Amino acid sequence: MAKAAASQFNSGKAEIRRVPYVNDVEHIVQVLEEVAQHRAIVAFTLVVPQLRDCLVKKAAEVGVVTVDLLGPMMDAISKFSHSSPRYEPGLIHKMDEEYFKKVDAIEFAVKYDDGKDPRGIVNADIVLIGVSRTSKTPLCMYLAHKRIRAANIPLVPEVAPPEELFQLSPGKVIGLTVKPEVLNPIRKERLLSLGLAPDADYASNERILKEIEYAEEVMTKLRCPVIDVTNRAIEENAGRILQIYYRGEYGAKK
């Protein structure tokens, strides 16, 4: 805003100095004393009323012009919404931090989806394991929007689980299972969507039972909590996963 205002004058040039984290009277006085020596204007965005009043009063004493950039907007919103502001400094930075945590978690989920790079699972908050079509990927993406770095590893009898999986604490790994009779039609639909015959071995009852049995053996070996995702919404299963994660069940991180 200061740059935009300065551009409307002949020179269009203005030296702008930012002074962040002003949160006490002593700092305000120090800044104003320096400003008074350099003939400058102070544009401020202080949200704590006591500090705003102090700055305006002290500035008048030393002959410094001040411009409240944030106050009028806050007053307008307060009148419009019939509510009071929180007067808590740094909120926008907290919001930005939360946003970037979410972006990082989403990128993590994409990078380490479906066991693409098992080396990355040591950096995950949660690792989901299970046979194909147990909602591992959708759950990882849902958790990512909750700022949880989640990876997933498919369990296939012909492929040994990565060694990194056995280096994690039991509570960091969560197994997903599903009823065979429910998984069968889901896999058939998947084959049809890929233009393949629905009677392929991938969707056969024998193959599904073999995979589930193998997955149960791995989960037992890992001593990890197991969630049955049969006929449950993504939100419901994610809620259970977060419950395990935050409450520290099975030794998970609190």
C-alpha positions as CSV (number, residue, x, y, z in Angstrom):
1,M,0.0,0.0,0.0
2,A,2.9,2.4,0.8
3,K,4.4,1.7,-2.7
4,A,1.1,2.2,-4.4
5,A,0.6,5.6,-2.6
6,A,4.2,6.8,-3.3
7,S,3.8,5.9,-7.0
8,Q,1.1,8.6,-7.3
9,F,3.6,11.4,-6.7
10,N,6.2,12.9,-9.0
11,S,9.2,11.0,-8.0
12,G,7.3,7.8,-7.3
13,K,10.2,6.7,-5.2
14,A,10.1,5.8,-1.5
15,E,12.5,3.9,0.7
16,I,10.4,1.4,2.7
17,R,11.8,-0.2,5.8
18,R,9.9,-3.0,7.4
19,V,10.0,-3.5,11.2
20,P,8.4,-6.8,12.1
21,Y,7.5,-8.3,15.5
22,V,6.8,-5.0,17.3
23,N,5.1,-6.3,20.4
24,D,6.1,-4.0,23.3
25,V,6.2,-0.3,24.2
26,E,10.0,-0.1,24.4
27,H,10.3,-1.3,20.8
28,I,7.8,1.3,19.7
29,V,9.7,4.1,21.4
30,Q,13.0,2.9,19.9
31,V,11.5,2.8,16.3
32,L,9.9,6.2,16.6
33,E,13.1,7.9,17.9
34,E,14.9,6.6,14.8
35,V,12.1,7.6,12.5
36,A,12.1,11.2,13.9
37,Q,15.7,11.6,12.9
38,H,15.1,10.6,9.3
39,R,11.8,12.5,8.6
40,A,9.7,9.5,7.7
41,I,6.1,8.4,7.9
42,V,5.1,5.4,9.9
43,A,2.5,3.1,8.4
44,F,1.5,0.4,10.9
45,T,-0.6,-2.7,11.2
46,L,-0.7,-3.2,14.9
47,V,-3.7,-5.1,16.1
48,V,-3.3,-4.8,19.9
49,P,-5.3,-1.7,20.9
50,Q,-2.8,-0.7,23.7
51,L,0.1,-0.8,21.3
52,R,-1.8,1.1,18.6
53,D,-2.7,3.9,21.1
54,C,0.8,4.0,22.4
55,L,2.3,4.4,19.0
56,V,-0.1,7.2,17.9
57,K,0.5,9.1,21.2
58,K,4.3,8.7,21.2
59,A,4.5,9.6,17.5
60,A,2.6,12.8,18.1
61,E,5.1,13.7,20.9
62,V,8.1,13.4,18.5
63,G,6.3,14.9,15.5
64,V,6.0,11.7,13.4
65,V,3.1,11.2,11.0
66,T,1.4,7.8,11.3
67,V,-1.0,6.0,9.1
68,D,-3.1,3.1,10.5
69,L,-3.5,0.6,7.7
70,L,-5.3,-2.1,9.5
71,G,-7.5,-0.3,12.0
72,P,-10.1,1.2,9.7
73,M,-10.6,-2.2,7.9
74,M,-11.0,-4.0,11.3
75,D,-13.5,-1.3,12.4
76,A,-15.6,-1.7,9.3
77,I,-15.6,-5.5,9.6
78,S,-16.5,-5.3,13.2
79,K,-19.5,-3.0,12.5
80,F,-20.6,-5.1,9.5
81,S,-20.4,-8.4,11.4
82,H,-21.5,-7.1,14.8
83,S,-18.6,-8.9,16.3
84,S,-15.3,-8.0,18.0
85,P,-11.8,-8.8,16.5
86,R,-9.6,-11.2,18.4
87,Y,-6.8,-8.6,18.7
88,E,-4.2,-11.4,18.4
89,P,-1.1,-10.6,16.4
90,G,0.5,-13.0,13.9
91,L,-2.7,-14.8,12.9
92,I,-2.1,-14.4,9.2
93,H,1.3,-16.0,9.5
94,K,-0.3,-18.9,11.4
95,M,-2.8,-19.3,8.6
96,D,0.0,-19.3,6.0
97,E,1.9,-21.9,8.0
98,E,-1.1,-24.1,8.1
99,Y,-1.6,-23.7,4.3
100,F,2.0,-24.7,3.5
101,K,1.8,-27.7,5.8
102,K,-1.3,-28.9,3.9
103,V,0.5,-28.4,0.5
104,D,3.5,-30.3,1.8
105,A,1.3,-33.2,3.1
106,I,-0.5,-33.4,-0.3
107,E,2.8,-33.5,-2.2
108,F,4.1,-36.1,0.1
109,A,1.0,-38.3,-0.4
110,V,1.3,-38.1,-4.1
111,K,5.1,-38.8,-4.1
112,Y,4.8,-41.8,-1.8
113,D,1.5,-43.2,-3.1
114,D,1.2,-47.0,-3.7
115,G,4.7,-47.8,-2.6
116,K,6.4,-45.7,-5.3
117,D,9.4,-45.0,-3.2
118,P,9.4,-47.0,0.1
119,R,12.4,-45.1,1.3
120,G,10.2,-42.1,2.0
121,I,7.9,-43.8,4.5
122,V,10.3,-43.2,7.3
123,N,9.4,-39.5,7.0
124,A,5.6,-40.2,7.1
125,D,3.4,-39.5,10.0
126,I,1.2,-42.4,9.1
127,V,1.7,-45.4,6.7
128,L,-1.3,-47.3,5.5
129,I,-1.0,-50.9,4.3
130,G,-3.5,-53.2,2.8
131,V,-4.5,-55.2,-0.3
132,S,-5.6,-53.4,-3.5
133,R,-8.8,-51.4,-3.4
134,T,-9.0,-50.8,0.3
135,S,-9.1,-47.0,-0.1
136,K,-5.4,-46.4,0.7
137,T,-4.9,-43.6,-1.7
138,P,-8.2,-41.7,-1.1
139,L,-7.5,-41.9,2.7
140,C,-3.9,-40.6,2.3
141,M,-5.2,-37.6,0.3
142,Y,-8.0,-37.0,2.9
143,L,-5.4,-37.1,5.7
144,A,-3.1,-34.8,3.7
145,H,-5.8,-32.1,3.8
146,K,-5.6,-32.5,7.6
147,R,-1.9,-31.8,7.3
148,I,-0.9,-35.4,8.0
149,R,1.9,-36.8,5.9
150,A,0.6,-40.2,4.9
151,A,2.1,-42.8,2.6
152,N,0.7,-46.2,1.6
153,I,2.1,-49.6,0.8
154,P,0.1,-52.2,-1.2
155,L,0.4,-55.8,0.2
156,V,0.9,-58.4,-2.5
157,P,1.9,-62.0,-1.8
158,E,4.4,-62.1,-4.6
159,V,6.2,-58.9,-3.4
160,A,7.9,-58.7,0.0
161,P,7.1,-55.6,2.0
162,P,9.9,-53.0,2.1
163,E,12.3,-53.3,5.0
164,E,11.6,-49.7,5.9
165,L,8.1,-50.8,7.0
166,F,9.5,-52.9,9.8
167,Q,11.7,-50.0,11.1
168,L,8.6,-48.0,12.0
169,S,6.9,-48.0,15.4
170,P,3.7,-50.1,15.4
171,G,1.4,-47.1,15.9
172,K,2.8,-45.4,12.9
173,V,1.6,-48.2,10.6
174,I,-2.1,-48.8,10.2
175,G,-3.5,-51.8,8.4
176,L,-6.7,-51.7,6.2
177,T,-8.8,-54.7,5.6
178,V,-12.1,-55.4,3.9
179,K,-14.7,-58.2,3.6
180,P,-13.9,-60.6,0.6
181,E,-17.5,-60.6,-0.6
182,V,-17.4,-56.8,-0.8
183,L,-14.0,-56.6,-2.4
184,N,-15.0,-58.9,-5.2
185,P,-17.5,-56.6,-7.0
186,I,-15.2,-53.6,-6.4
187,R,-12.4,-55.3,-8.2
188,K,-14.6,-56.4,-11.0
189,E,-15.7,-52.8,-11.5
190,R,-12.1,-51.7,-11.5
191,L,-11.3,-54.2,-14.3
192,L,-14.3,-53.1,-16.4
193,S,-13.2,-49.4,-16.0
194,L,-9.8,-50.5,-17.4
195,G,-11.4,-52.3,-20.3
196,L,-10.4,-55.7,-19.0
197,A,-12.5,-58.9,-18.5
198,P,-14.2,-58.9,-15.0
199,D,-13.3,-62.6,-14.6
200,A,-9.6,-62.0,-14.4
201,D,-7.6,-63.6,-11.5
202,Y,-7.4,-60.1,-9.8
203,A,-11.1,-60.3,-9.0
204,S,-11.4,-64.0,-8.3
205,N,-12.5,-65.1,-4.8
206,E,-9.4,-67.4,-4.5
207,R,-7.0,-64.6,-5.3
208,I,-8.8,-62.1,-2.9
209,L,-8.7,-64.6,0.0
210,K,-5.1,-65.4,-0.7
211,E,-4.2,-61.6,-0.6
212,I,-6.2,-60.9,2.5
213,E,-4.7,-63.9,4.4
214,Y,-1.2,-62.7,3.4
215,A,-2.0,-59.1,4.5
216,E,-3.2,-60.3,7.8
217,E,0.1,-62.2,8.3
218,V,2.1,-59.0,7.6
219,M,-0.1,-56.9,9.9
220,T,0.2,-59.4,12.7
221,K,4.0,-59.4,12.2
222,L,4.0,-55.6,12.4
223,R,1.7,-55.6,15.4
224,C,-0.1,-52.6,13.9
225,P,-3.8,-51.6,14.5
226,V,-6.2,-52.8,11.8
227,I,-9.3,-51.0,10.5
228,D,-12.0,-52.8,8.6
229,V,-13.1,-50.3,5.9
230,T,-16.0,-52.4,4.6
231,N,-19.0,-50.3,3.7
232,R,-17.6,-47.3,5.5
233,A,-17.2,-43.8,4.2
234,I,-13.7,-42.3,3.7
235,E,-14.5,-39.7,6.4
236,E,-15.4,-42.3,8.9
237,N,-12.3,-44.4,8.3
238,A,-10.1,-41.3,8.3
239,G,-11.6,-40.3,11.6
240,R,-10.6,-43.6,13.1
241,I,-7.1,-43.3,11.8
242,L,-6.8,-39.8,13.2
243,Q,-8.1,-41.1,16.5
244,I,-5.4,-43.7,16.6
245,Y,-2.7,-41.2,15.6
246,Y,-3.6,-38.4,18.1
247,R,-4.6,-40.5,21.0
248,G,-1.5,-42.5,20.9
249,E,-3.2,-45.9,20.6
250,Y,-0.8,-48.7,19.9
251,G,2.1,-46.4,20.6
252,A,1.2,-43.9,17.9
253,K,2.5,-40.4,18.0
254,K,0.4,-38.0,20.1
